Each structure stands twice: as C-alpha cells, then as structure tokens.
Amino acid sequence: MNTPDVHTPSTPHWFTSSYSNGSGGECVECAWSDEGGALIRDSKRPRGGIVAVGEEAWRSFVTAAVRTPSNF
C-alpha cells in the first residue's frame, strides 16, 4: 500500500462536525493538512495520536459518508 506524505501544519486548526452537539458528544476533530488531506484525532484525547489521511482518501470517505443514510 502506498502511503502519501501528509504534513501536519505547525498549528492545526481543529474543528468538529456541524452535527456535533457542543455538549461533549462529538467523537472526532479534523484539521486540514498542508497538502489538502485531513488530520483526525479523538476529541476526548486531543494529546493522543493523529491519523493523517491523504486528499484522495479523504474525498472518497466524505463522498461515501454523504451518500450513506444515517441510522443515528
């Protein structure tokens, strides 16, 4: 598997989904990488690990998420 180089900005701007309730219900936070991909972390453990996803993989994920009905 090829892993794209994804660089973390020196100060990522983390954000949660507009669907998050603001009362601690959000699960993940995202930030944009320097290359247009996404950085993902657990909002409850912000000093924990970060998952870096390349731009193509992020677009595929978002497209699939939008097309998939939610059961929540």
N, CA, C and O atoms as CSV, one atom per row, in Angstrom:
chain,resi,resn,atom,element,x,y,z
A,1,MET,N,N,0.840,-1.162,0.000
A,1,MET,CA,C,0.000,0.000,0.000
A,1,MET,C,C,0.892,1.233,0.000
A,1,MET,O,O,1.854,1.302,0.765
A,2,ASN,N,N,0.583,2.205,-0.848
A,2,ASN,CA,C,1.305,3.461,-0.857
A,2,ASN,C,C,0.702,4.404,0.174
A,2,ASN,O,O,-0.513,4.594,0.220
A,3,THR,N,N,1.547,4.981,0.986
A,3,THR,CA,C,1.100,5.937,1.994
A,3,THR,C,C,1.560,7.318,1.560
A,3,THR,O,O,2.763,7.555,1.452
A,4,PRO,N,N,0.620,8.246,1.306
A,4,PRO,CA,C,1.029,9.581,0.881
A,4,PRO,C,C,1.698,10.327,2.022
A,4,PRO,O,O,1.408,10.098,3.196
A,5,ASP,N,N,2.605,11.230,1.645
A,5,ASP,CA,C,3.196,12.110,2.646
A,5,ASP,C,C,2.163,13.157,3.023
A,5,ASP,O,O,1.695,13.904,2.164
A,6,VAL,N,N,1.810,13.217,4.277
A,6,VAL,CA,C,0.859,14.199,4.777
A,6,VAL,C,C,1.556,14.951,5.897
A,6,VAL,O,O,1.934,14.367,6.913
A,7,HIS,N,N,1.719,16.242,5.704
A,7,HIS,CA,C,2.430,17.058,6.684
A,7,HIS,C,C,1.446,17.824,7.555
A,7,HIS,O,O,0.488,18.430,7.075
A,8,THR,N,N,1.719,17.772,8.843
A,8,THR,CA,C,0.901,18.485,9.812
A,8,THR,C,C,1.351,19.935,9.876
A,8,THR,O,O,2.539,20.205,10.053
A,9,PRO,N,N,0.404,20.890,9.733
A,9,PRO,CA,C,0.790,22.291,9.908
A,9,PRO,C,C,1.334,22.512,11.306
A,9,PRO,O,O,1.025,21.745,12.218
A,10,SER,N,N,2.141,23.551,11.490
A,10,SER,CA,C,2.730,23.790,12.809
A,10,SER,C,C,1.661,24.021,13.875
A,10,SER,O,O,1.852,23.643,15.031
A,11,THR,N,N,0.535,24.637,13.500
A,11,THR,CA,C,-0.581,24.836,14.422
A,11,THR,C,C,-1.874,24.481,13.699
A,11,THR,O,O,-2.517,25.361,13.127
A,12,PRO,N,N,-2.270,23.201,13.713
A,12,PRO,CA,C,-3.502,22.820,13.013
A,12,PRO,C,C,-4.717,23.516,13.618
A,12,PRO,O,O,-4.790,23.696,14.834
A,13,HIS,N,N,-5.655,23.902,12.788
A,13,HIS,CA,C,-6.922,24.481,13.242
A,13,HIS,C,C,-7.936,23.347,13.312
A,13,HIS,O,O,-8.475,22.936,12.285
A,14,TRP,N,N,-8.199,22.842,14.500
A,14,TRP,CA,C,-9.084,21.701,14.693
A,14,TRP,C,C,-10.535,22.157,14.703
A,14,TRP,O,O,-10.858,23.217,15.240
A,15,PHE,N,N,-11.401,21.357,14.109
A,15,PHE,CA,C,-12.831,21.662,14.087
A,15,PHE,C,C,-13.623,20.379,14.226
A,15,PHE,O,O,-13.120,19.296,13.927
A,16,THR,N,N,-14.860,20.497,14.678
A,16,THR,CA,C,-15.755,19.352,14.778
A,16,THR,C,C,-16.855,19.502,13.740
A,16,THR,O,O,-17.032,20.574,13.161
A,17,SER,N,N,-17.575,18.449,13.514
A,17,SER,CA,C,-18.677,18.462,12.565
A,17,SER,C,C,-19.764,19.432,13.001
A,17,SER,O,O,-19.963,19.664,14.194
A,18,SER,N,N,-20.457,19.989,12.033
A,18,SER,CA,C,-21.599,20.841,12.356
A,18,SER,C,C,-22.711,20.026,13.006
A,18,SER,O,O,-23.635,20.600,13.582
A,19,TYR,N,N,-22.639,18.706,12.926
A,19,TYR,CA,C,-23.619,17.822,13.558
A,19,TYR,C,C,-23.293,17.556,15.023
A,19,TYR,O,O,-24.116,16.987,15.740
A,20,SER,N,N,-22.098,17.960,15.485
A,20,SER,CA,C,-21.734,17.768,16.891
A,20,SER,C,C,-22.633,18.636,17.757
A,20,SER,O,O,-23.025,19.732,17.358
A,21,ASN,N,N,-22.954,18.144,18.935
A,21,ASN,CA,C,-23.923,18.857,19.765
A,21,ASN,C,C,-23.322,19.903,20.690
A,21,ASN,O,O,-24.072,20.609,21.364
A,22,GLY,N,N,-22.017,20.031,20.750
A,22,GLY,CA,C,-21.406,21.052,21.587
A,22,GLY,C,C,-21.390,20.714,23.067
A,22,GLY,O,O,-20.826,21.471,23.857
A,23,SER,N,N,-21.993,19.603,23.466
A,23,SER,CA,C,-22.040,19.197,24.873
A,23,SER,C,C,-21.120,18.020,25.133
A,23,SER,O,O,-21.365,17.222,26.038
A,24,GLY,N,N,-20.071,17.910,24.346
A,24,GLY,CA,C,-19.128,16.811,24.523
A,24,GLY,C,C,-19.529,15.562,23.764
A,24,GLY,O,O,-18.928,14.506,23.963
A,25,GLY,N,N,-20.530,15.653,22.900
A,25,GLY,CA,C,-20.988,14.491,22.150
A,25,GLY,C,C,-20.166,14.186,20.914
A,25,GLY,O,O,-20.295,13.105,20.339
A,26,GLU,N,N,-19.319,15.121,20.495
A,26,GLU,CA,C,-18.518,14.878,19.308
A,26,GLU,C,C,-17.470,13.813,19.591
A,26,GLU,O,O,-16.991,13.685,20.718
A,27,CYS,N,N,-17.127,13.070,18.590
A,27,CYS,CA,C,-16.180,11.973,18.757
A,27,CYS,C,C,-14.806,12.317,18.215
A,27,CYS,O,O,-13.788,11.958,18.806
A,28,VAL,N,N,-14.779,13.015,17.089
A,28,VAL,CA,C,-13.508,13.323,16.439
A,28,VAL,C,C,-13.435,14.798,16.085
A,28,VAL,O,O,-14.446,15.491,15.974
A,29,GLU,N,N,-12.209,15.246,15.914
A,29,GLU,CA,C,-11.934,16.578,15.407
A,29,GLU,C,C,-11.083,16.415,14.159
A,29,GLU,O,O,-10.325,15.452,14.042
A,30,CYS,N,N,-11.205,17.343,13.234
A,30,CYS,CA,C,-10.435,17.312,11.997
A,30,CYS,C,C,-9.698,18.620,11.813
A,30,CYS,O,O,-10.092,19.653,12.354
A,31,ALA,N,N,-8.634,18.566,11.049
A,31,ALA,CA,C,-7.889,19.754,10.625
A,31,ALA,C,C,-7.375,19.438,9.222
A,31,ALA,O,O,-7.236,18.271,8.856
A,32,TRP,N,N,-7.098,20.467,8.449
A,32,TRP,CA,C,-6.568,20.256,7.095
A,32,TRP,C,C,-5.063,20.117,7.144
A,32,TRP,O,O,-4.386,20.839,7.876
A,33,SER,N,N,-4.541,19.185,6.362
A,33,SER,CA,C,-3.091,19.060,6.237
A,33,SER,C,C,-2.611,20.085,5.214
A,33,SER,O,O,-3.417,20.708,4.523
A,34,ASP,N,N,-1.307,20.252,5.125
A,34,ASP,CA,C,-0.746,21.202,4.169
A,34,ASP,C,C,-1.022,20.800,2.717
A,34,ASP,O,O,-1.013,21.651,1.828
A,35,GLU,N,N,-1.268,19.508,2.474
A,35,GLU,CA,C,-1.479,19.008,1.119
A,35,GLU,C,C,-2.951,18.887,0.732
A,35,GLU,O,O,-3.254,18.427,-0.368
A,36,GLY,N,N,-3.869,19.288,1.607
A,36,GLY,CA,C,-5.296,19.196,1.291
A,36,GLY,C,C,-5.977,17.967,1.855
A,36,GLY,O,O,-7.188,17.809,1.699
A,37,GLY,N,N,-5.230,17.095,2.506
A,37,GLY,CA,C,-5.826,15.946,3.161
A,37,GLY,C,C,-6.352,16.355,4.529
A,37,GLY,O,O,-6.498,17.543,4.819
A,38,ALA,N,N,-6.631,15.375,5.354
A,38,ALA,CA,C,-7.205,15.672,6.670
A,38,ALA,C,C,-6.383,15.030,7.776
A,38,ALA,O,O,-5.762,13.982,7.598
A,39,LEU,N,N,-6.404,15.689,8.907
A,39,LEU,CA,C,-5.839,15.155,10.137
A,39,LEU,C,C,-7.027,14.878,11.044
A,39,LEU,O,O,-7.935,15.703,11.141
A,40,ILE,N,N,-7.034,13.735,11.706
A,40,ILE,CA,C,-8.171,13.329,12.523
A,40,ILE,C,C,-7.656,12.905,13.891
A,40,ILE,O,O,-6.654,12.198,13.998
A,41,ARG,N,N,-8.358,13.349,14.946
A,41,ARG,CA,C,-7.979,12.958,16.305
A,41,ARG,C,C,-9.239,12.788,17.153
A,41,ARG,O,O,-10.314,13.276,16.804
A,42,ASP,N,N,-9.083,12.094,18.256
A,42,ASP,CA,C,-10.157,11.888,19.218
A,42,ASP,C,C,-10.334,13.169,20.018
A,42,ASP,O,O,-9.386,13.649,20.640
A,43,SER,N,N,-11.542,13.728,20.006
A,43,SER,CA,C,-11.776,14.991,20.712
A,43,SER,C,C,-11.643,14.839,22.227
A,43,SER,O,O,-11.390,15.821,22.926
A,44,LYS,N,N,-11.808,13.636,22.731
A,44,LYS,CA,C,-11.695,13.403,24.164
A,44,LYS,C,C,-10.234,13.219,24.598
A,44,LYS,O,O,-9.915,13.301,25.784
A,45,ARG,N,N,-9.349,12.967,23.616
A,45,ARG,CA,C,-7.923,12.766,23.897
A,45,ARG,C,C,-7.097,13.588,22.910
A,45,ARG,O,O,-6.374,13.018,22.092
A,46,PRO,N,N,-7.190,14.916,22.973
A,46,PRO,CA,C,-6.525,15.754,21.975
A,46,PRO,C,C,-5.002,15.627,21.944
A,46,PRO,O,O,-4.376,15.979,20.944
A,47,ARG,N,N,-4.409,15.140,23.006
A,47,ARG,CA,C,-2.960,14.942,23.015
A,47,ARG,C,C,-2.577,13.530,22.591
A,47,ARG,O,O,-1.401,13.168,22.605
A,48,GLY,N,N,-3.576,12.732,22.212
A,48,GLY,CA,C,-3.330,11.377,21.743
A,48,GLY,C,C,-2.825,11.401,20.308
A,48,GLY,O,O,-2.362,12.434,19.823
A,49,GLY,N,N,-2.913,10.288,19.645
A,49,GLY,CA,C,-2.426,10.180,18.278
A,49,GLY,C,C,-3.288,10.913,17.263
A,49,GLY,O,O,-4.445,11.245,17.521
A,50,ILE,N,N,-2.698,11.154,16.114
A,50,ILE,CA,C,-3.376,11.803,14.986
A,50,ILE,C,C,-3.320,10.857,13.801
A,50,ILE,O,O,-2.273,10.278,13.509
A,51,VAL,N,N,-4.439,10.700,13.123
A,51,VAL,CA,C,-4.493,9.926,11.888
A,51,VAL,C,C,-4.423,10.917,10.731
A,51,VAL,O,O,-5.232,11.842,10.657
A,52,ALA,N,N,-3.476,10.731,9.841
A,52,ALA,CA,C,-3.336,11.592,8.671
A,52,ALA,C,C,-3.863,10.855,7.451
A,52,ALA,O,O,-3.470,9.718,7.189
A,53,VAL,N,N,-4.748,11.499,6.708
A,53,VAL,CA,C,-5.386,10.892,5.539
A,53,VAL,C,C,-5.104,11.777,4.330
A,53,VAL,O,O,-5.300,12.991,4.386
A,54,GLY,N,N,-4.645,11.175,3.246
A,54,GLY,CA,C,-4.361,11.926,2.031
A,54,GLY,C,C,-5.628,12.499,1.406
A,54,GLY,O,O,-6.738,12.079,1.732
A,55,GLU,N,N,-5.452,13.451,0.515
A,55,GLU,CA,C,-6.580,14.159,-0.093
A,55,GLU,C,C,-7.553,13.224,-0.820
A,55,GLU,O,O,-8.766,13.346,-0.650
A,56,GLU,N,N,-7.041,12.307,-1.614
A,56,GLU,CA,C,-7.910,11.392,-2.370
A,56,GLU,C,C,-8.723,10.494,-1.433
A,56,GLU,O,O,-9.919,10.292,-1.643
A,57,ALA,N,N,-8.075,9.959,-0.405
A,57,ALA,CA,C,-8.779,9.105,0.556
A,57,ALA,C,C,-9.837,9.899,1.313
A,57,ALA,O,O,-10.931,9.392,1.560
A,58,TRP,N,N,-9.520,11.143,1.684
A,58,TRP,CA,C,-10.484,11.976,2.412
A,58,TRP,C,C,-11.704,12.269,1.544
A,58,TRP,O,O,-12.838,12.179,2.014
A,59,ARG,N,N,-11.472,12.622,0.271
A,59,ARG,CA,C,-12.594,12.883,-0.643
A,59,ARG,C,C,-13.475,11.645,-0.796
A,59,ARG,O,O,-14.701,11.753,-0.797
A,60,SER,N,N,-12.861,10.479,-0.924
A,60,SER,CA,C,-13.626,9.234,-1.046
A,60,SER,C,C,-14.461,8.983,0.199
A,60,SER,O,O,-15.627,8.598,0.101
A,61,PHE,N,N,-13.877,9.196,1.360
A,61,PHE,CA,C,-14.595,9.000,2.614
A,61,PHE,C,C,-15.789,9.941,2.713
A,61,PHE,O,O,-16.898,9.506,3.023
A,62,VAL,N,N,-15.572,11.220,2.452
A,62,VAL,CA,C,-16.653,12.202,2.562
A,62,VAL,C,C,-17.756,11.902,1.559
A,62,VAL,O,O,-18.936,12.000,1.896
A,63,THR,N,N,-17.398,11.540,0.341
A,63,THR,CA,C,-18.397,11.193,-0.681
A,63,THR,C,C,-19.233,10.011,-0.232
A,63,THR,O,O,-20.456,10.028,-0.369
A,64,ALA,N,N,-18.583,8.978,0.306
A,64,ALA,CA,C,-19.314,7.796,0.776
A,64,ALA,C,C,-20.201,8.136,1.963
A,64,ALA,O,O,-21.323,7.640,2.058
A,65,ALA,N,N,-19.714,8.974,2.867
A,65,ALA,CA,C,-20.491,9.346,4.052
A,65,ALA,C,C,-21.737,10.133,3.666
A,65,ALA,O,O,-22.797,9.945,4.265
A,66,VAL,N,N,-21.625,10.998,2.689
A,66,VAL,CA,C,-22.768,11.804,2.246
A,66,VAL,C,C,-23.814,10.925,1.580
A,66,VAL,O,O,-25.012,11.168,1.728
A,67,ARG,N,N,-23.382,9.918,0.859
A,67,ARG,CA,C,-24.303,9.040,0.128
A,67,ARG,C,C,-24.943,7.957,0.986
A,67,ARG,O,O,-25.926,7.340,0.575
A,68,THR,N,N,-24.397,7.722,2.168
A,68,THR,CA,C,-24.880,6.634,3.022
A,68,THR,C,C,-25.892,7.176,4.027
A,68,THR,O,O,-25.576,8.086,4.793
A,69,PRO,N,N,-27.118,6.618,4.030
A,69,PRO,CA,C,-28.100,7.071,5.007
A,69,PRO,C,C,-27.631,6.810,6.441
A,69,PRO,O,O,-27.020,5.779,6.720
A,70,SER,N,N,-27.910,7.720,7.318
A,70,SER,CA,C,-27.507,7.584,8.704
A,70,SER,C,C,-28.569,6.834,9.493
A,70,SER,O,O,-29.764,7.054,9.296
A,71,ASN,N,N,-28.143,5.963,10.373
A,71,ASN,CA,C,-29.058,5.238,11.248
A,71,ASN,C,C,-28.981,5.767,12.671
A,71,ASN,O,O,-29.402,5.092,13.611
A,72,PHE,N,N,-28.445,6.972,12.835
A,72,PHE,CA,C,-28.263,7.532,14.175
A,72,PHE,C,C,-29.424,8.380,14.565
A,72,PHE,O,O,-29.441,8.934,15.664
